[in-house]
């Protein structure tokens, strides 16, 4: 969940806030004159968001995803990860909770 802080408070606590954002998945909404103006987020989270936006803004890729969803919704079976890559799926690391 995001914390909301004024620009003045962010200026005085910036090193602490950056450490908090860097070490966990915390987000800080920065307000200016009482209105949201910016967000401090972890650089890995920013990269994930950028990648998601890149996928969502690619019409060809979205068409392929839509076709894949329809394929599996119809009950058809596709290849497994191991079939395609020759190795089993390894679980992703769990994200730390705040």
Number of C-alpha atoms within 10 A of each C-alpha: 8 12 11 14 17 17 19 13 11 19 12 10 11 14 11 11 18 17 12 18 18 17 12 14 18 20 20 21 19 21 18 13 9 10 10 14 12 12 15 20 20 19 12 11 15 12 11 11 12 12 12 11 11 11 14 12 11 10 10 11 13 13 11 11 13 11 12 13 11 12 13 11 10 9 8 8 9 10 8 12 11 10 10 9 10 9 10 11 10 6 6 6 6 6 8 8 7 9
